[in-house]
Amino acid sequence: MAFTGRRSDRGRALAEATGTLYIAADHTVEADCQRSVAKTLSAFGRLDVLFNNAGIVVHGTAETTTDAEWQQTLALNVTGVWWMCKYAIPHLRAQGGGAIINNASDWGLVGARDALAYAASKGAVVQMTRSMSLDHAREGIRVNAVCPGDTFVERWVEAGYFEGTEAVSEKEARLSEEIPLGRVGKAEEIAQVVLFLASDESSFMTGAAVPVDGGNTAQ
């Protein structure tokens, strides 16, 4: 397995601990996306699954979102996903198929307060997923999206829920009055759905946007 990331120190440490291949990459740079696919193919000889997981979360309304925040969010959350798919699809097609899983969001399915750029970007990911699933279904390439709700990450404790906000306690971060289940998700709960979408157990699924959100989109 190969994975990418911008934080080289953490990437190298994780690769050493897990026996995987770390590729330093910034997915707002097209050449890095192309190189990530090429290095994976060079190391393993094939590409079976692509999981597009890089993303950024910023807050702001139509009035308060800055041009820089808008451009940065769309560049990583949308354009980077497109580039990775663009360079992976020919290899998936050549070997007879494969699976692409895009990390969208429950806010790509419903509206979000004070998160205009993020919600718009994740709505675009959902629509890219649906469109690519139609374009490549007969080539054996399944394209689905996982749509997580609020999911606990260490960044919340270190730097807050959004870029540039204040840190919160772990207890506060893990509980939620707004989510029907009363808590936020755990990363492994999202990962299990990603693994399902990557596996043959979901062989009759393509074009789906799967909420894993504690019931948030049921409200």
C-alpha positions in Angstrom: 0.0 0.0 0.0 1.1 3.5 -0.8 -0.1 6.8 0.9 0.7 10.4 0.4 0.9 13.5 2.6 2.6 16.8 3.0 4.0 16.3 6.5 7.1 14.2 5.7 8.1 13.5 9.3 4.8 11.9 10.1 4.6 10.2 6.8 8.0 8.5 7.1 7.2 7.4 10.7 3.9 5.9 9.7 5.5 4.1 6.7 8.2 2.7 8.9 5.7 1.5 11.5 3.4 -0.1 9.0 5.7 -1.3 6.2 3.9 0.8 3.6 5.2 3.3 1.0 5.1 7.0 1.8 5.1 9.5 -1.1 5.5 13.1 -0.2 2.9 15.1 -2.1 0.9 18.2 -2.1 -2.4 17.5 -4.0 -2.8 21.1 -5.0 0.1 20.5 -7.3 -0.7 18.5 -10.4 2.8 17.2 -10.9 2.6 15.7 -7.4 -0.6 13.9 -8.2 0.8 12.5 -11.4 4.0 11.4 -9.5 2.0 9.7 -6.7 0.3 7.4 -9.2 3.6 6.8 -11.1 5.5 5.9 -7.9 2.8 3.6 -6.8 2.9 1.7 -10.1 6.7 1.6 -10.0 6.7 0.1 -6.6 3.8 -2.4 -6.9 3.3 -2.9 -10.6 -0.5 -2.2 -10.5 -3.1 0.0 -9.0 -6.3 -1.5 -7.6 -7.8 1.1 -5.3 -7.6 4.9 -5.1 -8.8 6.6 -1.9 -8.9 10.4 -2.2 -8.7 11.6 1.4 -6.8 14.8 1.3 -8.8 17.8 2.3 -9.1 21.1 4.2 -12.0 22.5 6.3 -12.5 26.3 6.5 -15.4 28.3 8.0 -17.1 31.3 6.6 -20.2 32.5 4.8 -20.5 34.0 1.3 -19.5 37.3 2.8 -16.8 36.3 5.2 -15.0 33.7 3.1 -11.9 35.2 1.6 -10.7 34.7 -1.9 -7.7 32.8 -0.7 -9.8 30.5 1.5 -12.1 29.8 -1.4 -9.3 29.0 -3.9 -7.3 26.9 -1.4 -10.4 24.8 -0.5 -11.4 24.2 -4.1 -7.8 23.5 -5.1 -7.4 20.7 -2.6 -10.9 19.3 -2.1 -12.0 19.3 -5.7 -9.2 19.8 -8.2 -6.8 17.5 -6.4 -9.4 14.8 -6.4 -10.0 15.2 -10.1 -6.2 15.1 -10.9 -5.7 11.9 -8.9 -8.6 10.2 -10.7 -7.4 11.6 -14.0 -4.1 9.9 -13.7 -5.3 6.7 -12.0 -8.2 5.8 -14.3 -6.1 4.8 -17.4 -4.2 2.2 -15.3 -7.4 0.9 -13.6 -8.9 0.5 -17.1 -5.8 -1.2 -18.5 -5.9 -3.9 -15.8 -9.6 -4.5 -16.2 -11.1 -2.4 -13.4 -10.7 -1.2 -9.8 -12.3 1.0 -7.2 -12.1 4.7 -6.5 -13.4 6.0 -3.2 -13.7 9.8 -2.7 -13.9 11.3 0.7 -16.9 13.7 0.6 -18.9 14.8 3.6 -22.5 14.8 5.0 -22.2 18.5 4.2 -21.9 17.6 0.6 -25.5 16.2 0.9 -27.1 18.8 3.1 -26.5 22.5 3.8 -24.0 23.7 6.3 -23.9 26.8 8.4 -20.8 29.0 8.2 -18.9 26.6 6.0 -19.7 27.7 2.5 -16.5 26.8 0.7 -16.2 23.5 2.4 -19.8 22.5 1.7 -19.5 23.6 -1.9 -16.3 21.6 -2.4 -17.8 18.4 -0.9 -21.0 18.8 -3.0 -18.7 18.9 -6.0 -17.0 15.7 -4.9 -20.3 14.0 -4.7 -21.2 15.1 -8.2 -17.8 14.1 -9.6 -18.3 10.7 -8.0 -21.6 10.2 -9.7 -20.4 11.4 -13.0 -17.3 9.3 -13.1 -19.3 6.3 -12.0 -21.3 6.6 -15.2 -18.4 7.4 -17.4 -16.4 4.3 -16.3 -18.9 1.7 -15.2 -18.6 -0.4 -18.3 -14.8 -0.4 -17.8 -15.1 -2.2 -14.5 -14.2 0.9 -12.5 -16.5 1.5 -9.5 -16.5 5.1 -8.1 -18.2 5.8 -4.8 -18.0 8.4 -2.1 -18.0 8.1 1.7 -19.7 11.0 3.4 -18.6 11.3 7.0 -20.2 13.4 9.6 -18.2 15.1 12.3 -15.3 12.7 13.0 -12.8 13.2 15.9 -9.3 14.0 14.8 -6.3 15.2 16.9 -6.3 18.5 15.0 -9.4 19.6 16.8 -7.6 19.4 20.2 -4.5 21.1 18.7 -6.1 23.8 16.5 -9.9 23.7 16.6 -12.6 22.5 14.3 -11.7 24.8 11.4 -8.5 26.3 10.0 -7.6 29.3 12.3 -10.0 28.5 15.1 -9.3 27.8 18.8 -8.5 24.4 20.2 -11.2 22.4 22.2 -10.9 19.8 24.8 -11.1 16.1 23.8 -14.2 15.6 25.9 -15.9 18.5 24.2 -14.8 17.4 20.8 -16.1 13.9 21.1 -19.7 14.8 22.3 -22.4 16.4 20.1 -25.8 17.7 20.9 -26.6 18.1 17.2 -25.9 14.5 16.0 -28.7 12.0 16.8 -26.2 9.4 18.2 -24.9 12.0 20.6 -21.3 11.9 19.7 -19.0 12.4 16.8 -17.5 9.5 14.8 -14.2 7.7 15.2 -11.8 7.5 12.3 -11.9 3.7 12.3 -15.7 3.8 11.8 -15.2 5.8 8.6 -12.3 3.5 7.6 -14.5 0.4 7.8 -16.9 1.9 5.2 -14.0 2.9 3.0 -12.7 -0.7 3.1 -16.2 -2.0 2.3 -16.4 0.3 -0.8 -12.9 -0.8 -1.9 -13.7 -4.5 -1.5 -15.6 -7.0 -3.7 -18.3 -7.0 -1.0 -19.6 -3.8 -2.6 -19.2 -5.2 -6.1 -22.7 -4.0 -7.2 -22.2 -0.4 -5.9 -21.1 2.5 -8.0 -22.1 6.2 -7.9 -23.2 6.0 -4.3 -22.6 8.7 -1.7 -22.7 6.8 1.6 -23.5 8.8 4.7 -21.5 7.7 7.9 -22.7 10.6 10.0 -24.4 9.3 13.2 -27.8 10.2 11.7 -27.1 13.8 10.8 -28.6 13.7 7.3 -31.7 12.0 8.6 -32.8 15.1 10.4 
